[in-house]
Amino acid sequence: MAAADGGSSSVEVRQEVEWKLARTREFMSARGLDAILLSRADDFAWITCGGNSRCVSTTDVGVASVFVTPNSQFVITSNVEAKRLKQEALAHVEPTGVFEFAVHPWFESPVKAFEQMYGGLGADTPLAGAELVYPDIVSLRTPFTKWEAMRYVEIGRGVSDAVERVCFRIEPGMSERAIAGAIASELMEEGFTPTVLLVGVDQRVHERRHPVPTGRRLERYCMIVVCAHRGGLVVALTRSTHFGDPSPELTRAHRAAVRVHAAMIAATRVGAVYQDVLARAVAQYGIEGFTEEWRCHHQGGPIGYQDREFLVVPGSAYAPIRPLQAVAWNPSVPGAKSEDTLLVLENGVQTVTEPSRRWPMIEVRADGIAVWRPDILVR
C-alpha cells in the first residue's frame, strides 16, 4: 500500500510511525503524562505519516484524533468518518495495523473514551483536566526524518511546477480571484491543498503585504504567494510576473528583496542560529536602502507541518539549525517579495521549490556564496 503521496511501502510507513510513537512516549515520560491526545490536524498528519484528518479545511482541529498511552495507540473518530479514514485518508497506514480504531457515535463526545485518564493526560488543544502540550510538542516534528525529507523534495517540486504553469498562462484582464482559482485548480488536481493563496496585481502589490484576492483585474504586474501541503507537509513560495519590461523602480525593489533573501540563505546552515540569520537580513535591508522594511512584515522561519512552525522574531532564543530542517524565508519591500522553501543539508541547503529551467533566474553573491533566485517573469 502506498503512502499518503505515493512511493513508500507499508514496512517503511510502519517503521516511521513506530519511530514517531517512540518520540511521543519519550515526551510523555519527560512531562509525567500517562497519555496524550493529538487532535490538531498538523500533529495528526505528523504521527500518522501523512494522514489528513480535516473535513473543514479552515480549522486547526480535524475530525479524528490520535490517542497514545505507554502501550497502545488509537485513532479516535466518529462513526461518520471511520470508514472513509480507513479506506482513504489513512489507507497508507491501515495495513500496518499500528493503530486501533476507537469509534464513537457522532452524537456523543469522544471525551468519554479517556475520561478516567484525566489525571495524567496531555492534549494539543485546550481540554478540561488535561495539560496543554502545544506548542511544546512541535519540537517532536522538527527537523524532518529522512523519510519526510525525501517526500518533501517531491512536494516542493510539484507545488512550484503548478504555480509556474499558471504564471505562464495568465493574461491581462484576469481578476485576482480568477488567477487564485486557476492556481487552486492546478494544485488540487495534483493532490496538493493550498493553505495560503494570495494574489496581488499592479498597485495592490505595492500597497498590501498580504494581497488577499479581490476582483481587481491584472494590467501588467502580478504577484502570487502560495503555501500548500500534501500529506501534511507544507511548502511556501512567491512568484512574480510582468507583462512588458518592469519599471526601474520595480526592478530595484525586486533585486533588493532578492539580495536580502540571498543573504539569509547564505547564513542558513547547520549549526547557525535563527537569530543570526535575522540579523543578517536586517543588515542587508540597510545596505539595500530599505532599513526599516524588515519591521513591516515577518521574515519567515522553520516550515513543515505548518505554514511556519514558528516565526523568527527579535530577542528570542532558538536552538541551532539542524540537518533536515525545512525553512522558508520571505523578505519583502513595497512591490516585491522573495520566497522559497529550503531543506538544510549537512553541506548546504537545497531549494525544494526551485523553478524549472524556463523560469528566469538571478545569480547573487552573498558572503562569498553564489545564490540563484527567481527573477520576475517577463511576458
DOPASE-553498 format. One record per residue (C-alpha): residue in one letter; x, y, z; residue number from 1. Coordinates in Angstrom, 3 decimals, padded with zeros to 6 digits, always signed. Layout:
N
(pt 'A' (X Y Z) NUM) ...
END
This chain:
379
(pt 'M' (+000.000 +000.000 +000.000) 1) (pt 'A' (+001.383 +003.414 -000.942) 2) (pt 'A' (+001.963 +006.227 +001.496) 3) (pt 'A' (-000.120 +009.387 +001.583) 4) (pt 'D' (+001.564 +010.767 -001.524) 5) (pt 'G' (+002.743 +007.519 -003.033) 6) (pt 'G' (+006.026 +005.643 -003.210) 7) (pt 'S' (+006.546 +004.114 +000.252) 8) (pt 'S' (+005.938 +000.543 +001.312) 9) (pt 'S' (+003.879 -000.421 +004.342) 10) (pt 'V' (+007.122 -001.569 +006.014) 11) (pt 'E' (+008.640 +001.899 +005.617) 12) (pt 'V' (+005.476 +003.560 +006.865) 13) (pt 'R' (+005.296 +001.255 +009.883) 14) (pt 'Q' (+008.914 +001.991 +010.802) 15) (pt 'E' (+008.255 +005.719 +010.507) 16) (pt 'V' (+005.100 +005.574 +012.633) 17) (pt 'E' (+006.789 +003.468 +015.306) 18) (pt 'W' (+009.681 +005.936 +015.500) 19) (pt 'K' (+007.224 +008.807 +015.971) 20) (pt 'L' (+005.295 +006.907 +018.608) 21) (pt 'A' (+008.538 +006.280 +020.470) 22) (pt 'R' (+009.341 +010.010 +020.328) 23) (pt 'T' (+005.866 +010.801 +021.626) 24) (pt 'R' (+006.242 +008.399 +024.542) 25) (pt 'E' (+009.600 +009.929 +025.432) 26) (pt 'F' (+007.861 +013.297 +025.510) 27) (pt 'M' (+005.084 +011.853 +027.701) 28) (pt 'S' (+007.598 +010.374 +030.116) 29) (pt 'A' (+009.513 +013.636 +030.393) 30) (pt 'R' (+006.274 +015.501 +031.169) 31) (pt 'G' (+004.955 +012.854 +033.572) 32) (pt 'L' (+001.945 +012.071 +031.379) 33) (pt 'D' (+000.006 +008.803 +031.296) 34) (pt 'A' (-001.444 +009.516 +027.863) 35) (pt 'I' (-001.574 +012.165 +025.175) 36) (pt 'L' (-004.353 +013.224 +022.816) 37) (pt 'L' (-003.355 +014.732 +019.457) 38) (pt 'S' (-006.342 +016.451 +017.842) 39) (pt 'R' (-004.643 +019.155 +015.783) 40) (pt 'A' (-004.535 +018.317 +012.087) 41) (pt 'D' (-000.803 +019.076 +011.868) 42) (pt 'D' (+000.050 +016.718 +014.751) 43) (pt 'F' (-002.294 +014.080 +013.341) 44) (pt 'A' (-000.579 +014.280 +009.951) 45) (pt 'W' (+002.838 +014.011 +011.579) 46) (pt 'I' (+002.171 +010.965 +013.733) 47) (pt 'T' (+000.206 +009.110 +011.007) 48) (pt 'C' (+002.813 +009.855 +008.320) 49) (pt 'G' (+000.551 +012.000 +006.203) 50) (pt 'G' (-002.989 +011.259 +007.294) 51) (pt 'N' (-005.447 +014.080 +006.626) 52) (pt 'S' (-007.921 +014.481 +009.475) 53) (pt 'R' (-009.524 +017.648 +008.135) 54) (pt 'C' (-013.067 +017.779 +006.828) 55) (pt 'V' (-013.486 +021.520 +007.335) 56) (pt 'S' (-010.366 +022.974 +005.723) 57) (pt 'T' (-010.340 +026.201 +007.756) 58) (pt 'T' (-009.924 +024.598 +011.179) 59) (pt 'D' (-006.791 +023.526 +013.036) 60) (pt 'V' (-008.644 +020.579 +014.569) 61) (pt 'G' (-009.707 +017.620 +012.460) 62) (pt 'V' (-012.441 +015.016 +012.710) 63) (pt 'A' (-010.104 +012.424 +014.192) 64) (pt 'S' (-007.519 +012.309 +016.972) 65) (pt 'V' (-004.658 +010.020 +017.894) 66) (pt 'F' (-004.623 +008.819 +021.499) 67) (pt 'V' (-001.304 +007.428 +022.770) 68) (pt 'T' (-000.684 +005.548 +026.030) 69) (pt 'P' (+002.554 +003.834 +027.122) 70) (pt 'N' (+001.453 +000.594 +025.452) 71) (pt 'S' (-001.177 +001.377 +022.844) 72) (pt 'Q' (-002.326 +003.914 +020.278) 73) (pt 'F' (-005.756 +004.616 +018.864) 74) (pt 'V' (-007.375 +006.687 +016.166) 75) (pt 'I' (-010.489 +008.178 +017.761) 76) (pt 'T' (-013.221 +009.305 +015.405) 77) (pt 'S' (-016.973 +009.193 +014.874) 78) (pt 'N' (-018.984 +006.604 +013.000) 79) (pt 'V' (-019.429 +009.188 +010.222) 80) (pt 'E' (-015.700 +009.290 +009.439) 81) (pt 'A' (-014.266 +005.899 +010.405) 82) (pt 'K' (-014.746 +004.062 +007.100) 83) (pt 'R' (-013.511 +006.972 +004.987) 84) (pt 'L' (-010.433 +007.405 +007.151) 85) (pt 'K' (-009.553 +003.721 +006.962) 86) (pt 'Q' (-010.056 +003.441 +003.216) 87) (pt 'E' (-008.756 +006.839 +002.095) 88) (pt 'A' (-007.029 +009.276 +004.464) 89) (pt 'L' (-005.217 +006.511 +006.368) 90) (pt 'A' (-005.062 +003.919 +003.596) 91) (pt 'H' (-001.260 +004.083 +003.668) 92) (pt 'V' (-001.043 +003.271 +007.399) 93) (pt 'E' (-004.040 +000.953 +007.835) 94) (pt 'P' (-002.231 -002.187 +006.506) 95) (pt 'T' (+000.470 -001.782 +009.142) 96) (pt 'G' (-002.027 -002.471 +011.924) 97) (pt 'V' (-000.248 +000.009 +014.186) 98) (pt 'F' (-003.368 +001.944 +015.132) 99) (pt 'E' (-006.579 +000.591 +016.566) 100) (pt 'F' (-009.775 +002.499 +015.831) 101) (pt 'A' (-011.973 +003.737 +018.671) 102) (pt 'V' (-015.259 +004.762 +017.050) 103) (pt 'H' (-017.942 +006.737 +018.872) 104) (pt 'P' (-021.458 +007.759 +017.734) 105) (pt 'W' (-021.438 +011.155 +016.058) 106) (pt 'F' (-023.868 +012.489 +018.695) 107) (pt 'E' (-021.595 +011.570 +021.643) 108) (pt 'S' (-018.425 +013.295 +022.773) 109) (pt 'P' (-015.200 +011.315 +022.310) 110) (pt 'V' (-014.137 +012.552 +025.744) 111) (pt 'K' (-015.829 +009.529 +027.296) 112) (pt 'A' (-013.159 +007.296 +025.796) 113) (pt 'F' (-010.457 +008.723 +028.076) 114) (pt 'E' (-012.285 +010.408 +030.978) 115) (pt 'Q' (-010.594 +008.169 +033.521) 116) (pt 'M' (-007.110 +009.251 +032.435) 117) (pt 'Y' (-007.554 +012.972 +033.013) 118) (pt 'G' (-005.127 +012.957 +035.926) 119) (pt 'G' (-002.188 +012.339 +033.614) 120) (pt 'L' (-003.487 +013.399 +030.232) 121) (pt 'G' (-001.791 +015.793 +027.843) 122) (pt 'A' (-003.550 +017.351 +024.868) 123) (pt 'D' (-002.529 +019.604 +021.992) 124) (pt 'T' (-005.808 +021.543 +022.233) 125) (pt 'P' (-007.447 +023.032 +025.346) 126) (pt 'L' (-009.280 +020.258 +027.180) 127) (pt 'A' (-010.669 +020.343 +030.708) 128) (pt 'G' (-008.450 +018.400 +033.092) 129) (pt 'A' (-005.634 +017.937 +030.565) 130) (pt 'E' (-002.219 +019.575 +030.377) 131) (pt 'L' (-001.847 +021.668 +027.217) 132) (pt 'V' (+001.291 +020.471 +025.411) 133) (pt 'Y' (+001.090 +022.668 +022.319) 134) (pt 'P' (+003.319 +024.291 +021.081) 135) (pt 'D' (+005.959 +022.306 +023.002) 136) (pt 'I' (+005.107 +019.188 +021.030) 137) (pt 'V' (+006.166 +020.923 +017.800) 138) (pt 'S' (+009.744 +020.072 +018.776) 139) (pt 'L' (+008.969 +016.392 +018.053) 140) (pt 'R' (+008.407 +017.042 +014.356) 141) (pt 'T' (+011.460 +019.205 +013.688) 142) (pt 'P' (+013.749 +018.544 +011.981) 143) (pt 'F' (+012.454 +016.034 +009.428) 144) (pt 'T' (+013.258 +012.369 +009.303) 145) (pt 'K' (+014.984 +011.112 +006.147) 146) (pt 'W' (+011.633 +009.679 +005.008) 147) (pt 'E' (+009.927 +013.062 +005.379) 148) (pt 'A' (+012.789 +014.861 +003.641) 149) (pt 'M' (+012.502 +012.502 +000.674) 150) (pt 'R' (+008.776 +013.259 +000.365) 151) (pt 'Y' (+009.363 +016.966 +000.871) 152) (pt 'V' (+011.532 +017.395 -002.196) 153) (pt 'E' (+008.821 +015.896 -004.399) 154) (pt 'I' (+006.140 +018.073 -002.788) 155) (pt 'G' (+008.181 +021.224 -003.300) 156) (pt 'R' (+008.782 +020.463 -006.948) 157) (pt 'G' (+005.108 +019.714 -007.546) 158) (pt 'V' (+003.823 +022.919 -005.946) 159) (pt 'S' (+006.400 +025.037 -007.764) 160) (pt 'D' (+005.511 +023.477 -011.116) 161) (pt 'A' (+001.785 +024.044 -010.560) 162) (pt 'V' (+002.248 +027.744 -009.739) 163) (pt 'E' (+004.654 +028.171 -012.645) 164) (pt 'R' (+002.157 +026.737 -015.121) 165) (pt 'V' (-000.363 +029.376 -014.100) 166) (pt 'C' (+002.211 +032.177 -014.339) 167) (pt 'F' (+002.825 +031.253 -017.983) 168) (pt 'R' (-000.910 +031.079 -018.655) 169) (pt 'I' (-002.399 +034.176 -017.012) 170) (pt 'E' (-003.383 +037.126 -019.187) 171) (pt 'P' (-004.132 +040.814 -018.621) 172) (pt 'G' (-007.769 +041.331 -017.739) 173) (pt 'M' (-007.971 +038.354 -015.390) 174) (pt 'S' (-009.111 +039.177 -011.865) 175) (pt 'E' (-007.055 +038.314 -008.809) 176) (pt 'R' (-009.784 +035.852 -007.842) 177) (pt 'A' (-009.681 +034.166 -011.261) 178) (pt 'I' (-005.903 +033.795 -011.009) 179) (pt 'A' (-006.244 +032.380 -007.490) 180) (pt 'G' (-008.868 +029.939 -008.766) 181) (pt 'A' (-006.549 +028.770 -011.543) 182) (pt 'I' (-003.772 +028.138 -009.025) 183) (pt 'A' (-006.095 +026.270 -006.662) 184) (pt 'S' (-007.295 +024.119 -009.561) 185) (pt 'E' (-003.746 +023.225 -010.619) 186) (pt 'L' (-002.715 +022.406 -007.070) 187) (pt 'M' (-005.747 +020.302 -006.207) 188) (pt 'E' (-005.585 +018.408 -009.488) 189) (pt 'E' (-002.082 +017.294 -008.459) 190) (pt 'G' (-003.150 +016.356 -004.921) 191) (pt 'F' (-001.969 +019.494 -003.108) 192) (pt 'T' (-004.125 +021.559 -000.750) 193) (pt 'P' (-003.487 +025.331 -000.652) 194) (pt 'T' (-003.397 +026.805 +002.849) 195) (pt 'V' (-002.333 +030.300 +001.766) 196) (pt 'L' (-003.260 +031.675 -001.655) 197) (pt 'L' (-002.575 +035.375 -002.187) 198) (pt 'V' (-002.707 +037.226 -005.491) 199) (pt 'G' (-001.956 +040.916 -005.939) 200) (pt 'V' (-001.930 +042.838 -009.201) 201) (pt 'D' (-000.331 +046.136 -010.142) 202) (pt 'Q' (-000.639 +048.813 -007.426) 203) (pt 'R' (-002.031 +046.380 -004.838) 204) (pt 'V' (+001.337 +044.617 -004.753) 205) (pt 'H' (+002.888 +047.896 -003.562) 206) (pt 'E' (+000.154 +048.534 -001.005) 207) (pt 'R' (-000.521 +045.097 +000.518) 208) (pt 'R' (+001.971 +042.663 +002.053) 209) (pt 'H' (-000.866 +040.127 +002.184) 210) (pt 'P' (-002.881 +040.672 -001.018) 211) (pt 'V' (-005.962 +038.564 -000.364) 212) (pt 'P' (-007.508 +038.129 -003.852) 213) (pt 'T' (-010.108 +040.662 -004.930) 214) (pt 'G' (-011.926 +041.474 -008.152) 215) (pt 'R' (-009.094 +043.799 -009.240) 216) (pt 'R' (-008.026 +042.977 -012.798) 217) (pt 'L' (-004.485 +042.422 -013.983) 218) (pt 'E' (-002.953 +045.062 -016.197) 219) (pt 'R' (+000.800 +044.426 -016.143) 220) (pt 'Y' (+002.124 +043.064 -012.828) 221) (pt 'C' (+001.059 +040.070 -010.753) 222) (pt 'M' (+002.493 +038.550 -007.569) 223) (pt 'I' (+001.395 +035.093 -006.394) 224) (pt 'V' (+002.062 +033.790 -002.877) 225) (pt 'V' (+001.320 +030.148 -002.067) 226) (pt 'C' (+001.577 +027.742 +000.835) 227) (pt 'A' (+000.323 +024.251 +000.023) 228) (pt 'H' (+000.603 +020.792 +001.518) 229) (pt 'R' (+000.306 +017.151 +000.642) 230) (pt 'G' (+000.231 +014.549 +003.367) 231) (pt 'G' (+000.510 +017.376 +005.895) 232) (pt 'L' (+003.891 +018.685 +004.692) 233) (pt 'V' (+003.707 +022.362 +003.688) 234) (pt 'V' (+005.920 +024.314 +001.274) 235) (pt 'A' (+005.852 +028.046 +000.511) 236) (pt 'L' (+006.859 +030.187 -002.452) 237) (pt 'T' (+006.284 +033.533 -004.182) 238) (pt 'R' (+006.424 +034.197 -007.922) 239) (pt 'S' (+006.029 +037.456 -009.867) 240) (pt 'T' (+005.023 +038.008 -013.487) 241) (pt 'H' (+005.110 +041.229 -015.525) 242) (pt 'F' (+003.738 +041.978 -018.991) 243) (pt 'G' (+006.330 +044.121 -020.726) 244) (pt 'D' (+009.530 +045.387 -019.128) 245) (pt 'P' (+009.209 +046.261 -015.434) 246) (pt 'S' (+009.876 +049.826 -014.376) 247) (pt 'P' (+013.294 +050.705 -012.904) 248) (pt 'E' (+011.602 +051.160 -009.514) 249) (pt 'L' (+010.069 +047.682 -009.598) 250) (pt 'T' (+013.326 +046.126 -010.795) 251) (pt 'R' (+015.175 +047.819 -007.935) 252) (pt 'A' (+012.623 +046.596 -005.396) 253) (pt 'H' (+012.745 +043.020 -006.659) 254) (pt 'R' (+016.539 +042.945 -006.715) 255) (pt 'A' (+016.647 +044.333 -003.171) 256) (pt 'A' (+014.315 +041.602 -001.871) 257) (pt 'V' (+016.351 +039.001 -003.753) 258) (pt 'R' (+019.636 +040.195 -002.241) 259) (pt 'V' (+018.189 +040.171 +001.279) 260) (pt 'H' (+016.906 +036.660 +000.647) 261) (pt 'A' (+020.268 +035.540 -000.734) 262) (pt 'A' (+021.989 +036.844 +002.403) 263) (pt 'M' (+019.550 +034.876 +004.564) 264) (pt 'I' (+020.059 +031.713 +002.519) 265) (pt 'A' (+023.833 +032.048 +002.769) 266) (pt 'A' (+023.523 +032.358 +006.549) 267) (pt 'T' (+021.217 +029.325 +006.836) 268) (pt 'R' (+023.414 +026.334 +007.609) 269) (pt 'V' (+023.817 +023.544 +010.126) 270) (pt 'G' (+024.861 +024.954 +013.500) 271) (pt 'A' (+023.742 +028.514 +012.778) 272) (pt 'V' (+021.063 +030.088 +014.921) 273) (pt 'Y' (+017.941 +031.706 +013.518) 274) (pt 'Q' (+018.682 +034.965 +015.302) 275) (pt 'D' (+021.899 +035.345 +013.306) 276) (pt 'V' (+020.003 +034.795 +010.040) 277) (pt 'L' (+017.522 +037.500 +011.015) 278) (pt 'A' (+020.365 +039.852 +011.960) 279) (pt 'R' (+021.980 +039.237 +008.568) 280) (pt 'A' (+018.670 +040.101 +006.890) 281) (pt 'V' (+018.318 +043.334 +008.860) 282) (pt 'A' (+021.842 +044.362 +007.840) 283) (pt 'Q' (+021.161 +043.635 +004.168) 284) (pt 'Y' (+017.920 +045.616 +004.236) 285) (pt 'G' (+020.033 +048.591 +005.328) 286) (pt 'I' (+022.556 +048.032 +002.558) 287) (pt 'E' (+019.738 +047.989 +000.012) 288) (pt 'G' (+018.345 +051.288 +001.277) 289) (pt 'F' (+015.266 +049.746 +002.920) 290) (pt 'T' (+016.479 +049.981 +006.515) 291) (pt 'E' (+013.124 +049.738 +008.286) 292) (pt 'E' (+011.295 +047.397 +005.915) 293) (pt 'W' (+012.031 +044.274 +007.948) 294) (pt 'R' (+009.694 +045.717 +010.579) 295) (pt 'C' (+006.776 +045.824 +008.114) 296) (pt 'H' (+006.360 +042.064 +007.621) 297) (pt 'H' (+007.654 +038.872 +009.214) 298) (pt 'Q' (+010.736 +037.310 +007.637) 299) (pt 'G' (+009.658 +033.661 +007.876) 300) (pt 'G' (+011.116 +030.742 +009.789) 301) (pt 'P' (+011.021 +026.947 +010.054) 302) (pt 'I' (+008.303 +025.295 +007.985) 303) (pt 'G' (+006.973 +021.738 +007.956) 304) (pt 'Y' (+003.544 +020.686 +009.177) 305) (pt 'Q' (+002.502 +024.335 +009.490) 306) (pt 'D' (+002.924 +027.266 +007.105) 307) (pt 'R' (+005.598 +028.279 +009.607) 308) (pt 'E' (+006.264 +026.158 +012.678) 309) (pt 'F' (+007.203 +029.442 +014.334) 310) (pt 'L' (+008.230 +032.901 +013.171) 311) (pt 'V' (+011.746 +034.065 +013.921) 312) (pt 'V' (+011.450 +037.283 +015.927) 313) (pt 'P' (+013.996 +039.615 +017.534) 314) (pt 'G' (+015.008 +038.928 +021.109) 315) (pt 'S' (+014.042 +035.246 +021.239) 316) (pt 'A' (+016.417 +032.348 +021.865) 317) (pt 'Y' (+016.427 +029.487 +019.364) 318) (pt 'A' (+018.204 +026.159 +019.138) 319) (pt 'P' (+020.863 +025.832 +016.423) 320) (pt 'I' (+019.687 +024.783 +012.970) 321) (pt 'R' (+019.983 +021.039 +012.425) 322) (pt 'P' (+020.245 +018.860 +009.317) 323) (pt 'L' (+016.946 +018.173 +007.507) 324) (pt 'Q' (+015.316 +021.274 +008.944) 325) (pt 'A' (+012.977 +022.956 +006.464) 326) (pt 'V' (+012.998 +026.750 +006.386) 327) (pt 'A' (+011.065 +029.344 +004.379) 328) (pt 'W' (+012.323 +032.935 +004.439) 329) (pt 'N' (+010.239 +035.660 +002.803) 330) (pt 'P' (+011.873 +039.113 +002.831) 331) (pt 'S' (+009.839 +041.867 +001.187) 332) (pt 'V' (+009.843 +045.546 +000.311) 333) (pt 'P' (+006.953 +047.566 -001.162) 334) (pt 'G' (+006.144 +045.965 -004.515) 335) (pt 'A' (+008.389 +042.916 -004.241) 336) (pt 'K' (+008.928 +039.743 -002.272) 337) (pt 'S' (+011.332 +036.790 -002.478) 338) (pt 'E' (+010.256 +033.442 -001.007) 339) (pt 'D' (+011.101 +029.779 -001.418) 340) (pt 'T' (+011.341 +026.695 +000.768) 341) (pt 'L' (+014.739 +025.296 +001.764) 342) (pt 'L' (+015.886 +021.983 +003.158) 343) (pt 'V' (+019.029 +022.343 +005.247) 344) (pt 'L' (+021.622 +019.670 +004.485) 345) (pt 'E' (+024.990 +018.880 +006.062) 346) (pt 'N' (+026.827 +020.614 +003.207) 347) (pt 'G' (+024.439 +023.465 +002.385) 348) (pt 'V' (+020.793 +023.989 +001.501) 349) (pt 'Q' (+018.503 +022.615 -001.177) 350) (pt 'T' (+015.720 +024.771 -002.610) 351) (pt 'V' (+012.844 +022.298 -002.768) 352) (pt 'T' (+010.566 +024.786 -004.565) 353) (pt 'E' (+013.180 +025.650 -007.203) 354) (pt 'P' (+011.648 +026.798 -010.510) 355) (pt 'S' (+012.087 +024.899 -013.749) 356) (pt 'R' (+014.775 +025.812 -016.248) 357) (pt 'R' (+012.436 +028.025 -018.222) 358) (pt 'W' (+011.967 +030.454 -015.334) 359) (pt 'P' (+014.397 +033.443 -015.382) 360) (pt 'M' (+016.910 +033.397 -012.536) 361) (pt 'I' (+019.310 +035.889 -010.946) 362) (pt 'E' (+022.735 +034.961 -009.564) 363) (pt 'V' (+023.560 +036.851 -006.360) 364) (pt 'R' (+026.809 +036.717 -004.396) 365) (pt 'A' (+026.168 +036.693 -000.670) 366) (pt 'D' (+029.011 +036.331 +001.815) 367) (pt 'G' (+031.120 +034.636 -000.838) 368) (pt 'I' (+028.381 +032.187 -001.842) 369) (pt 'A' (+026.611 +032.137 -005.205) 370) (pt 'V' (+022.841 +032.054 -004.676) 371) (pt 'W' (+020.356 +031.740 -007.516) 372) (pt 'R' (+016.960 +033.397 -007.045) 373) (pt 'P' (+013.856 +033.630 -009.283) 374) (pt 'D' (+013.620 +036.859 -011.277) 375) (pt 'I' (+010.379 +038.480 -012.410) 376) (pt 'L' (+008.928 +036.508 -015.321) 377) (pt 'V' (+008.570 +038.985 -018.188) 378) (pt 'R' (+005.965 +038.070 -020.805) 379) 
END
